[in-house]
Amino acid sequence: MNCVLHPEKLPCPLGKVTGAEMVATNGDALQGPEDQATASLTGSSVLQAAATLDVVALVTIGIKVTIPGDGAIVIRIK
């Protein structure tokens, strides 16, 4: 799935996104820095690890993420 963030369309719009990270849950490992925009995450809501995302790509062309059928991902933005 391709994920694009439109910060101006959020319920509390952001003027500028300064950082973003994809959070793994329940100890699941995130891929290395060369593949940091793609991750497959499963598990509970216990936060364990995070991978920094390319903010420019996230707000322009988007990033590729894999979401398991029985799971979710969390992208934390600043």
C-alpha positions in Angstrom: 0.0 0.0 0.0 1.2 3.5 -0.7 0.9 6.0 2.2 0.8 9.7 1.6 0.4 12.2 4.4 -1.5 15.5 3.8 -0.6 17.4 6.9 -3.0 20.3 6.1 -6.0 17.8 6.1 -5.4 16.4 9.5 -8.1 17.1 12.2 -5.4 19.4 13.8 -3.5 20.6 10.7 0.3 20.7 10.9 2.1 23.6 9.3 5.3 21.6 8.7 6.2 18.0 9.3 9.7 17.8 10.8 9.9 14.0 11.4 8.1 10.7 11.0 8.7 7.2 12.1 7.0 3.9 11.7 6.6 2.1 15.0 6.8 -1.7 15.4 4.7 -3.4 18.1 5.4 -6.3 20.4 9.1 -6.6 19.5 8.6 -7.1 15.8 11.8 -6.0 13.9 11.7 -3.2 11.4 13.8 -3.5 8.3 17.2 -1.7 8.0 17.8 1.9 7.0 17.9 1.1 3.3 14.4 -0.3 3.4 13.1 1.8 6.3 10.0 3.0 4.4 8.7 -0.6 4.0 7.8 -2.8 7.0 5.5 -5.6 7.9 4.2 -5.2 11.5 2.0 -7.4 13.6 1.3 -7.8 17.3 -0.1 -5.9 20.3 0.0 -2.2 21.1 3.2 -2.4 23.1 5.7 -0.2 21.3 9.1 -1.6 20.9 11.1 -0.2 18.0 10.8 2.5 15.4 12.3 3.3 11.9 12.8 6.9 10.7 10.8 7.6 7.5 11.7 10.0 4.7 9.5 13.0 5.5 9.8 14.5 2.0 8.6 11.3 0.3 5.8 10.8 2.9 4.3 14.2 2.1 4.9 14.1 -1.7 4.9 10.8 -3.5 4.2 8.6 -0.5 6.0 5.6 0.9 5.3 1.9 0.5 4.0 0.1 3.6 2.9 -3.5 4.1 0.0 -4.0 6.5 -0.8 -7.5 7.6 -4.4 -8.7 7.2 -4.8 -9.1 11.0 -2.6 -6.1 12.1 -2.0 -2.4 11.9 0.9 0.0 11.6 1.5 3.3 13.5 3.2 6.2 11.9 4.2 8.9 14.4 4.7 12.4 13.0 6.1 15.6 14.4 
